[in-house]
Amino acid sequence: MMPLMSRLFCVRLIAFVFTGALITSCGGSPPPRLQTRTQDLPKVAAVRNHPVGTTAIPRNAPPPIVGESAIVIDVNSGRVLYAKNADEPRAVASTQKIITALCILDAGNIDKLVTIEASDGSCEPTKLGLKAGEVYSRRELLKVLMVKSANDVARALARDVGGSQEGFASMMNQKAASLGMRNSNFINPHGLSEPGQYSTARDMVIAGRYAYRSPLIRSYTATKAFNFRFNDGRTRLIENTNKLLKTVPYCDGLKTGTTNAAGRCLVCSGSENGRSTIAVVLKSNTPNIWKDSEKLLAWSLDHQAMSGQ
């Protein structure tokens, strides 16, 4: 028979192990480390020149905004930092040219020449003024599309890549679906209002995050101005429609949009101190679209706290 002291030691050892198991199961030990999902690895790796930083929600409360729908995400993690009516379907105007640009890149052959046709100009109001018979590369036209938001350029690219406006719209919807945009339907490449065409703030931030990972698109959307050269030798200064690029030093993209139905819209990106965020504001108005977007970018980047202001 086991001596009394040995039996007491065994009882205490068993009790200690059992108690430790209870503490662990009730949260007494640190939670397990979160594992990066395999499908997220390419997304993190693809964001170059923007090292992974904190993904925590900023310490201060988000600022009030006028825009009817909005969302803010951390680019690297995809974490939603703020949302307001983010899943409400609405017109998004020219911000949907982000999807147009992604479809152009998917087609490849970015230096392929495009011959302009008269039908490309069948749109209003923002145009580059292309003339039938002129020839430009997809690369040249894509830069104008993202900087100036010219609708005739959108139609020319859509016809060249999709064979027709309808064919390209089908490509846009396939692309949106592949990105996980679950509440969007696109009918044209430029964003002018049409019945049945819509998206949401959440879907547009998904598109924005994907486009932000493209060095070419990101460089275009960050361009403040450049000179475009027409076939006849004329040049025209093309200025970016995103005013925040000139007033907010940490803003580096992405795309504006305006129609009567959509109101003023903006998908804007910003980077500071190793963190990148994207803010989408839909259905705002002329003075407040810039104020709303700047406030959301500053808040999401914790700008004041980082700069010591």
C-alpha positions in Angstrom: 0.0 0.0 0.0 1.2 3.6 -0.9 2.5 5.5 2.2 0.2 8.3 3.4 2.6 11.2 2.4 2.9 9.8 -1.1 -0.9 9.6 -1.5 -1.3 13.2 -0.3 1.3 14.4 -2.8 -0.5 12.6 -5.7 -3.9 14.1 -4.7 -2.4 17.6 -4.6 -0.7 17.1 -8.0 -3.9 16.0 -9.6 -5.8 18.9 -8.1 -3.1 21.3 -9.4 -3.3 20.0 -12.9 -7.1 20.0 -12.9 -7.2 23.6 -11.6 -4.7 24.7 -14.2 -6.9 23.2 -17.0 -9.9 25.1 -15.7 -8.0 28.4 -15.7 -6.9 27.8 -19.2 -10.4 27.0 -20.5 -11.9 30.0 -18.8 -9.4 32.5 -20.3 -6.9 32.6 -17.5 -4.0 32.2 -19.9 -3.3 34.5 -22.9 -5.6 34.0 -25.9 -4.1 32.0 -28.8 -2.3 34.0 -31.4 -4.5 34.9 -34.4 -3.3 33.1 -37.5 -3.2 34.9 -40.9 -5.6 33.3 -43.3 -4.0 31.8 -46.4 -6.2 33.8 -48.6 -5.1 37.0 -46.9 -1.4 36.5 -47.5 -1.3 37.7 -51.1 -3.2 40.8 -50.1 -0.8 41.8 -47.3 2.3 41.0 -49.5 1.0 42.9 -52.4 0.8 46.2 -50.6 4.3 47.4 -51.3 6.0 50.4 -49.8 3.4 50.5 -47.0 4.7 48.4 -44.1 2.1 46.6 -42.0 1.2 48.8 -39.0 -1.4 48.8 -36.3 -4.9 47.7 -37.2 -6.5 49.0 -34.0 -9.4 51.3 -34.2 -8.3 54.9 -33.4 -8.6 56.0 -29.8 -10.9 58.9 -30.5 -14.6 58.7 -31.6 -15.1 59.0 -35.3 -16.0 62.5 -36.5 -19.6 63.3 -37.6 -20.0 63.5 -41.4 -22.7 64.8 -43.7 -22.4 62.0 -46.4 -25.3 59.6 -46.3 -23.1 56.4 -46.6 -19.5 55.9 -45.6 -16.9 53.4 -44.6 -13.3 53.4 -43.5 -10.9 50.4 -43.6 -7.3 49.7 -42.8 -5.7 48.7 -46.1 -3.3 46.0 -44.9 -5.7 44.1 -42.7 -9.0 45.0 -44.4 -10.5 45.7 -40.9 -13.5 48.1 -40.9 -12.8 51.0 -38.7 -16.0 52.9 -39.3 -19.2 52.4 -41.2 -22.4 54.4 -41.8 -25.1 53.0 -44.0 -22.3 51.1 -45.7 -24.6 48.5 -47.3 -27.3 50.8 -48.7 -27.4 50.5 -52.5 -27.1 53.8 -54.3 -25.5 55.5 -57.3 -21.8 55.9 -57.0 -21.0 58.0 -60.1 -17.5 58.0 -61.4 -16.0 56.2 -58.4 -17.1 53.0 -60.3 -14.3 53.8 -62.8 -12.1 52.0 -60.3 -13.7 48.8 -61.5 -13.3 50.0 -65.1 -9.6 50.5 -64.5 -9.3 47.0 -62.9 -10.9 45.4 -66.0 -8.5 47.3 -68.3 -5.6 45.9 -66.4 -7.1 42.4 -66.4 -7.2 42.5 -70.2 -3.4 42.9 -70.3 -1.5 44.4 -73.3 -1.6 47.8 -71.6 0.4 49.4 -74.5 -2.1 48.2 -77.1 -3.2 51.1 -79.4 -6.8 52.2 -79.4 -8.3 53.9 -82.4 -11.0 56.4 -81.3 -14.5 56.1 -82.9 -17.1 58.8 -83.1 -19.4 56.9 -80.8 -16.9 57.2 -77.9 -17.9 60.8 -77.5 -21.6 60.0 -77.0 -21.6 61.0 -73.3 -21.6 64.0 -71.1 -20.4 66.1 -69.3 -16.7 65.5 -68.6 -14.7 64.7 -71.8 -11.1 64.8 -73.0 -12.3 65.8 -76.5 -11.1 62.8 -78.4 -11.7 62.8 -82.2 -12.5 59.8 -84.4 -9.4 58.4 -86.0 -7.0 59.4 -83.3 -4.9 56.7 -81.8 -3.7 56.4 -78.2 -2.4 53.5 -76.1 -4.5 52.0 -73.4 -1.9 53.2 -70.9 -2.3 56.8 -71.9 -6.1 56.6 -71.8 -6.1 54.9 -68.5 -4.1 57.6 -66.9 -6.5 60.3 -68.1 -9.4 58.1 -66.9 -8.2 58.0 -63.3 -6.9 61.6 -63.1 -9.5 63.6 -65.1 -12.4 61.1 -65.1 -13.1 61.7 -68.8 -16.2 59.8 -69.9 -15.3 59.6 -73.6 -12.1 57.9 -72.5 -14.1 55.4 -70.5 -16.2 54.6 -73.5 -13.2 54.2 -75.8 -11.5 51.8 -73.4 -14.6 49.8 -72.7 -15.3 49.3 -76.4 -11.7 48.3 -77.1 -11.6 45.8 -74.2 -15.1 44.6 -74.1 -16.1 44.8 -77.7 -19.1 47.0 -76.8 -20.4 49.0 -73.8 -22.7 46.1 -72.9 -19.9 43.5 -73.2 -17.6 45.6 -70.9 -20.4 46.1 -68.3 -20.6 42.3 -68.1 -16.9 42.2 -67.5 -17.3 44.8 -64.7 -19.9 42.8 -63.0 -17.8 39.6 -63.2 -14.9 41.5 -61.8 -17.0 42.9 -58.9 -18.3 39.5 -58.1 -14.8 38.0 -58.1 -13.7 40.6 -55.5 -16.6 39.8 -53.2 -18.7 42.9 -54.1 -22.1 41.4 -53.3 -24.4 44.4 -53.8 -23.4 46.1 -57.0 -24.6 46.2 -60.6 -22.8 48.1 -63.3 -24.3 49.1 -66.7 -21.7 51.5 -68.1 -18.0 52.2 -67.6 -18.2 55.8 -66.6 -20.9 56.0 -63.8 -23.4 58.3 -65.4 -26.8 57.4 -63.8 -28.8 54.6 -65.4 -31.8 52.6 -63.9 -30.5 49.5 -62.3 -26.9 50.7 -61.8 -25.8 50.8 -58.2 -23.2 49.9 -55.6 -22.6 50.5 -51.9 -19.9 52.1 -49.7 -18.7 48.7 -48.6 -18.4 47.3 -52.1 -16.6 50.4 -53.3 -14.0 50.2 -50.5 -13.4 46.6 -51.5 -12.7 47.8 -55.1 -10.6 50.6 -53.7 -8.5 48.3 -51.6 -7.8 46.0 -54.5 -7.0 48.9 -56.9 -4.7 50.4 -54.2 -2.5 47.3 -54.5 -1.8 48.0 -58.2 1.3 50.2 -58.4 0.1 51.5 -61.8 -3.4 52.6 -60.6 -2.0 54.0 -57.4 0.5 56.1 -59.2 -2.2 57.5 -61.5 -4.6 58.3 -58.8 -1.9 60.0 -56.8 -0.9 62.2 -59.8 -1.9 65.8 -59.2 -1.5 67.0 -62.8 0.2 66.1 -66.0 0.3 67.2 -69.7 -1.6 65.1 -72.2 -0.4 65.2 -75.8 -3.0 64.9 -78.6 -2.1 63.3 -81.9 -2.0 66.7 -83.6 0.6 68.0 -81.2 -1.6 70.0 -78.9 -1.1 69.5 -75.2 -3.6 69.9 -72.4 -3.0 70.2 -68.6 -4.9 67.4 -66.9 -5.6 68.1 -63.3 -6.8 65.6 -60.8 -10.4 65.9 -59.7 -9.4 64.9 -56.2 -8.8 68.2 -54.4 -7.5 66.5 -51.3 -4.3 65.6 -53.1 -3.3 69.3 -53.1 -4.5 70.1 -49.5 -3.9 67.0 -47.4 -0.2 65.8 -47.5 -1.0 62.2 -46.4 -3.7 61.7 -49.1 -2.5 59.6 -52.0 -5.6 58.7 -54.1 -8.1 57.4 -55.3 -11.3 58.5 -57.2 -14.0 61.1 -57.3 -17.6 60.9 -58.6 -20.4 63.3 -59.1 -23.9 63.1 -60.6 -27.3 64.5 -59.5 -28.4 61.1 -58.4 -25.2 60.1 -56.6 -24.4 63.5 -55.1 -20.7 64.1 -54.4 -18.7 60.9 -53.8 -15.1 60.1 -53.0 -13.0 57.0 -52.5 -9.9 58.4 -50.9 -6.7 56.8 -49.6 -4.1 58.0 -47.2 -0.8 56.9 -45.7 1.1 58.0 -42.6 3.6 56.4 -40.2 3.4 53.0 -41.8 -0.4 52.8 -41.9 -2.7 53.1 -44.9 -6.4 53.6 -44.9 -9.2 54.1 -47.4 -12.3 56.1 -46.7 -15.5 56.1 -48.9 -18.1 58.8 -48.7 -21.2 58.7 -50.8 -24.1 61.1 -51.4 -22.5 64.2 -49.9 -22.5 67.7 -51.2 -19.9 70.1 -52.7 -18.4 71.7 -49.5 -18.7 68.6 -47.3 -17.3 65.9 -49.5 -13.8 67.2 -48.9 -14.4 68.0 -45.2 -16.0 64.6 -44.6 -13.2 62.7 -46.3 -10.4 64.7 -44.8 -11.8 64.2 -41.3 -12.2 60.4 -41.8 -8.7 60.1 -43.2 -7.2 62.1 -40.3 -9.1 60.1 -37.8 -8.3 56.7 -39.3 -4.6 57.6 -39.5 -4.7 59.0 -36.0 -3.1 62.1 -37.6 -3.3 64.5 -34.7 -2.0 62.1 -32.2 0.9 61.0 -34.4 2.0 64.5 -35.3 1.6 65.8 -31.7 -0.8 68.5 -32.8 
